[in-house]
Amino acid sequence: MELAVPIIVAALVVAFAVLSTVRVVPQARRYNVERFGRYRTTLQPGLNFIVPVADRVNNKLDVREQVMSSRPQPVITEDNLVVNIDTVLYYQITDPRAAAYEVANYLQAIDQLTVTTLRNVIGSMDLERTLTSREEINTQLRNVLDDATGKWGIRVNRVEIKAIDPPSTIKEAMEKQMRAERDKRAVILHAEGERQAKILTAEGTRQQEILVAQGDRQAAILRADGEATALERVFQAVHRNDADPKVLAYKYLEMLPQLAGGEHSTFWVIPGELTQAVRAVTEAFGGPSHPATATTDEHAAPDGLPSAGTDSAAAVEQAAQQAQDAVAHARAEVAAAERINE
């Protein structure tokens, strides 16, 4: 029994010494080892051995990327407005020795550096630019922080602005401005729509008038072409058949009632060729001719016609009646001649 106690004590001492010598470091962790108070090495993940009593693990650091969210910080803009800005910082420890011995508290140091840098950056911008330049602010913050924290063994990967809160009065003014801008855009769009509608309506009316005018022009051209063709055919028929002047006189007398029966015929001049036309038609069908007798009165009219001083309407009616009588007589003679030929 007396020997068992020392053996047990010795075994416990050996076990303690072995356990003190072995250090197992988890993945993504780094252990800084000091020997008699001075930095000696950094243990890597896995199984490591140290000298008991002489070596001591001082710092256990996580080298994964970390996220640090700072509390809202009041910042004054260039136009003397106070805004509260909340930031999110993504960093990673690249040198465990520097992170443990170059700065006392790297988290506090990063937070204070972020606040001072943010105030410097925002202080050179007005409120409107601050609200619309988040990407620019993030880039400037990351460049300054990454350069300053490099000697601390820390790399700043990203800096993001989570929120920018202007004062309540500024928010109300911004909301009013936004409503005014929206109302302005709505009025402009409405006016543009009405303008476009009027332009389209005017274009449609113009196009319609052009098409109507083109249709009227085409119809007038076609009517003129038809009349020209009809006249040409009549002229060719007369020329080809060598029409007798008596036939032409007959057609001349047929047109006189139509000329006198117009709606706007208030004054009608009796042509001088009327007597000759009547005489030619009468002679053509064997009727007696009535040559005009000379009178001493220079205003006397041809035989059977009213003088120039008589009423124009009575003259027209008398001439038309004589022409109709002559035509009726000629048609009767033609019908009689046709019966005889049959």
C-alpha positions in Angstrom: 0.0 0.0 0.0 2.8 2.4 0.7 4.2 1.9 -2.8 0.9 2.2 -4.5 0.3 5.8 -3.4 3.5 7.2 -5.0 2.9 5.2 -8.1 -0.6 6.7 -8.4 0.8 10.2 -7.9 3.5 9.6 -10.4 0.9 8.4 -13.0 -1.2 11.4 -12.4 1.7 13.7 -12.9 2.7 11.9 -16.1 -0.9 12.1 -17.4 -1.1 15.7 -16.5 2.1 16.4 -18.3 1.0 14.6 -21.4 -2.3 16.4 -21.4 -0.5 19.7 -21.0 1.7 18.9 -23.9 -1.0 18.0 -26.4 -3.2 20.7 -28.0 -5.9 19.9 -30.5 -6.9 23.0 -32.6 -10.3 22.9 -34.4 -10.7 23.9 -38.0 -10.8 27.7 -38.7 -9.2 28.4 -35.4 -5.8 29.7 -34.5 -4.1 29.6 -31.1 -1.3 32.0 -30.1 1.3 30.3 -27.9 3.5 32.3 -25.4 6.6 30.9 -23.8 7.3 32.5 -20.5 5.1 35.5 -21.5 6.6 36.0 -25.0 4.9 35.1 -28.3 6.4 31.9 -29.7 4.1 30.5 -32.4 0.6 30.1 -33.7 -0.9 26.7 -33.6 -2.6 25.5 -36.8 -5.7 23.2 -36.9 -5.0 19.7 -35.9 -2.8 18.0 -33.3 -0.1 20.2 -31.8 2.5 19.8 -28.9 3.7 22.4 -26.5 6.1 22.4 -23.6 4.2 22.1 -20.4 4.6 24.8 -17.8 6.8 26.9 -20.2 4.3 27.3 -23.0 0.8 28.8 -22.6 -2.1 29.4 -25.1 -2.8 33.0 -24.8 -5.4 33.8 -27.6 -7.9 31.7 -29.5 -9.0 33.4 -32.6 -11.6 32.6 -35.3 -10.3 33.2 -38.8 -13.6 32.9 -40.6 -15.3 36.0 -42.0 -17.1 37.9 -39.3 -20.0 40.3 -39.4 -20.2 43.4 -37.2 -23.3 45.6 -37.2 -22.7 49.0 -35.6 -25.4 51.0 -33.9 -26.9 54.0 -35.7 -24.5 56.9 -35.7 -25.5 60.6 -36.0 -23.6 62.2 -38.9 -23.8 65.8 -40.1 -24.0 66.4 -43.9 -22.5 69.2 -45.8 -25.8 71.2 -45.7 -25.8 70.9 -41.9 -28.5 68.2 -41.5 -28.1 65.4 -39.0 -28.8 61.9 -40.3 -28.5 58.5 -38.5 -26.5 56.0 -40.4 -26.4 52.3 -39.6 -23.6 50.2 -41.1 -22.7 46.5 -41.5 -19.1 45.5 -41.7 -17.7 42.2 -43.0 -14.1 41.4 -41.9 -11.7 38.5 -41.6 -8.6 37.9 -39.5 -5.6 37.2 -41.8 -2.8 37.4 -39.2 -3.6 36.0 -35.8 -0.4 37.3 -34.2 -1.0 40.9 -35.4 -4.7 40.8 -34.4 -3.7 39.7 -30.9 -0.6 42.0 -30.3 -0.9 45.0 -32.7 -4.2 46.3 -31.3 -5.7 45.8 -27.8 -9.3 45.3 -29.0 -9.7 45.1 -32.8 -13.5 45.1 -32.7 -13.6 48.4 -30.8 -10.9 49.8 -33.0 -12.8 48.8 -36.2 -16.0 50.3 -34.9 -14.5 53.7 -34.0 -12.6 53.8 -37.3 -15.8 53.1 -39.2 -17.6 56.0 -37.3 -14.8 58.5 -37.9 -14.4 57.5 -41.6 -18.2 57.7 -42.1 -18.4 61.2 -40.7 -15.5 62.3 -42.9 -17.2 60.9 -46.0 -20.7 62.1 -45.3 -19.4 65.5 -44.2 -18.4 66.3 -47.8 -21.8 65.4 -49.2 -25.2 67.1 -49.0 -28.3 65.2 -48.0 -29.6 64.4 -51.6 -26.2 63.1 -52.6 -25.9 61.1 -49.4 -29.3 59.4 -50.1 -28.4 58.6 -53.7 -24.7 57.6 -53.4 -24.7 54.6 -51.2 -22.3 52.6 -53.5 -19.8 55.5 -53.5 -19.9 55.7 -49.7 -19.5 52.0 -49.3 -16.4 52.0 -51.6 -14.7 54.9 -49.8 -15.4 53.3 -46.4 -14.0 49.9 -47.5 -10.8 51.5 -49.0 -10.1 53.5 -45.8 -10.9 50.6 -43.4 -9.0 48.0 -45.4 -5.9 50.2 -45.5 -6.0 51.1 -41.8 -6.8 47.5 -40.5 -4.1 45.9 -42.7 -1.4 46.3 -40.0 -3.8 44.8 -37.5 -3.9 41.5 -39.4 -7.5 42.1 -40.5 -9.0 42.4 -44.0 -12.2 44.3 -44.5 -14.1 42.6 -47.3 -17.3 44.7 -47.5 -18.9 47.7 -45.9 -22.7 48.2 -46.4 -24.9 51.0 -45.3 -28.0 49.4 -43.8 -30.1 52.5 -43.2 -30.0 56.3 -43.6 -32.6 58.0 -41.4 -33.0 61.8 -42.0 -34.9 63.9 -39.5 -38.7 63.7 -39.5 -39.1 67.2 -40.9 -36.9 66.4 -43.8 -38.9 63.2 -44.4 -42.1 65.2 -44.6 -40.6 67.7 -46.9 -39.2 64.9 -49.1 -42.6 63.2 -49.2 -44.3 66.4 -50.3 -41.6 66.9 -52.9 -42.1 63.4 -54.2 -45.9 63.9 -54.3 -45.4 67.2 -56.2 -43.0 65.4 -58.7 -45.5 62.6 -59.2 -48.4 65.1 -59.8 -46.2 67.1 -62.2 -45.3 63.9 -64.1 -49.0 63.0 -64.2 -50.0 66.4 -65.6 -47.2 66.3 -68.1 -48.2 62.8 -69.3 -51.9 63.9 -69.5 -50.9 66.9 -71.5 -48.7 64.8 -73.8 -51.6 62.4 -74.3 -54.0 65.2 -75.2 -51.4 66.7 -77.5 -50.7 63.4 -79.2 -54.5 62.8 -79.6 -55.0 66.2 -81.2 -52.1 65.6 -83.5 -53.5 62.2 -84.5 -57.0 63.7 -85.0 -55.6 66.5 -87.1 -53.6 64.1 -89.1 -56.6 61.9 -89.7 -58.8 64.9 -90.7 -56.0 66.1 -93.0 -55.7 62.7 -94.6 -59.4 62.4 -94.9 -59.6 65.8 -96.7 -56.8 64.8 -98.9 -58.4 61.6 -99.9 -61.8 63.3 -100.5 -60.1 66.0 -102.6 -58.2 63.3 -104.5 -61.5 61.4 -105.1 -63.2 64.6 -106.3 -60.3 65.3 -108.5 -60.3 61.8 -109.9 -64.1 61.9 -110.5 -63.8 65.3 -112.2 -61.0 64.0 -114.4 -63.1 60.9 -115.3 -66.2 63.1 -116.0 -64.1 65.4 -118.2 -62.5 62.4 -119.9 -66.0 61.0 -120.5 -67.3 64.3 -121.9 -64.3 64.7 -124.0 -64.6 61.2 -125.4 -68.3 61.8 -126.1 -67.6 65.0 -127.9 -64.8 63.4 -129.8 -67.1 60.6 -130.9 -69.8 63.0 -131.9 -67.3 65.1 -133.8 -65.9 62.0 -135.6 -69.4 60.8 -136.4 -70.4 64.2 -137.9 -67.1 64.5 -139.7 -67.2 60.9 -141.0 -70.8 61.1 -142.2 -70.4 64.6 -143.6 -73.5 65.9 -142.0 -75.7 68.4 -143.9 -75.9 71.9 -142.5 -79.6 71.5 -142.3 -79.2 68.7 -139.8 -76.9 70.9 -137.7 -79.5 73.6 -137.8 -82.1 71.1 -136.6 -79.9 70.2 -133.6 -79.3 73.9 -133.0 -83.0 74.5 -132.7 -83.4 71.5 -130.3 -80.9 73.1 -127.9 -82.7 76.5 -127.7 -85.5 75.4 -125.3 -83.0 73.8 -123.0 -80.9 77.1 -122.9 -84.0 79.1 -122.2 -85.4 76.7 -119.5 -82.5 77.0 -117.1 -83.1 77.9 -113.4 -80.9 81.0 -113.6 -82.0 82.3 -117.0 -83.3 85.8 -116.2 -82.0 87.4 -119.4 -81.6 85.7 -122.8 -80.1 87.2 -125.9 -81.7 85.9 -129.2 -78.9 84.9 -131.5 -78.9 86.3 -135.0 -78.6 82.9 -136.5 -82.0 81.8 -135.3 -83.9 83.0 -138.4 -81.4 81.3 -140.7 -81.7 78.0 -138.7 -85.5 78.1 -138.8 -85.4 78.9 -142.6 -82.9 76.0 -143.2 -85.1 73.5 -141.4 -88.2 74.6 -143.1 -86.6 74.4 -146.5 -85.2 71.0 -145.7 -88.7 69.6 -145.4 -90.3 71.5 -148.2 -91.8 74.3 -146.2 -92.1 77.9 -147.5 -89.3 80.3 -146.6 -90.0 83.8 -145.2 -87.1 86.0 -146.1 -86.6 89.0 -143.9 -87.9 92.2 -145.3 -85.9 95.3 -145.0 -87.5 98.1 -143.0 -86.7 101.6 -142.5 -86.5 101.0 -138.7 -83.0 100.0 -137.8 -84.4 98.2 -134.7 -86.8 96.0 -136.6 -86.4 92.2 -136.0 -86.5 89.4 -138.5 -89.8 88.0 -139.8 -92.0 86.3 -137.1 -89.6 87.4 -134.2 -90.1 90.0 -131.6 -88.1 93.2 -131.6 -85.1 93.7 -129.4 -87.2 96.1 -127.3 -89.8 93.6 -126.2 -89.7 91.6 -123.0 -86.9 89.0 -122.9 -89.1 86.3 -121.4 -91.7 86.8 -124.1 -89.0 86.6 -126.8 -87.6 83.4 -125.4 -91.0 81.8 -125.1 -92.0 82.9 -128.7 -88.6 81.6 -130.1 -89.0 78.4 -128.3 -92.5 77.9 -129.6 -91.4 78.5 -133.2 -88.6 76.1 -132.8 -90.9 73.4 -131.3 -93.4 74.0 -134.2 -90.6 73.6 -136.7 -89.3 70.5 -135.1 -92.8 69.0 -134.9 -93.4 69.8 -138.5 -90.1 68.2 -139.5 -90.8 65.1 -137.5 -94.2 64.7 -139.1 -92.7 65.0 -142.6 -90.1 62.4 -141.7 -92.7 60.0 -140.4 -94.8 60.5 -143.6 -91.7 59.8 -145.7 -91.0 56.7 -143.8 -94.5 55.4 -144.3 -94.3 56.1 -148.0 -90.9 54.2 -148.2 -92.5 51.2 -146.5 
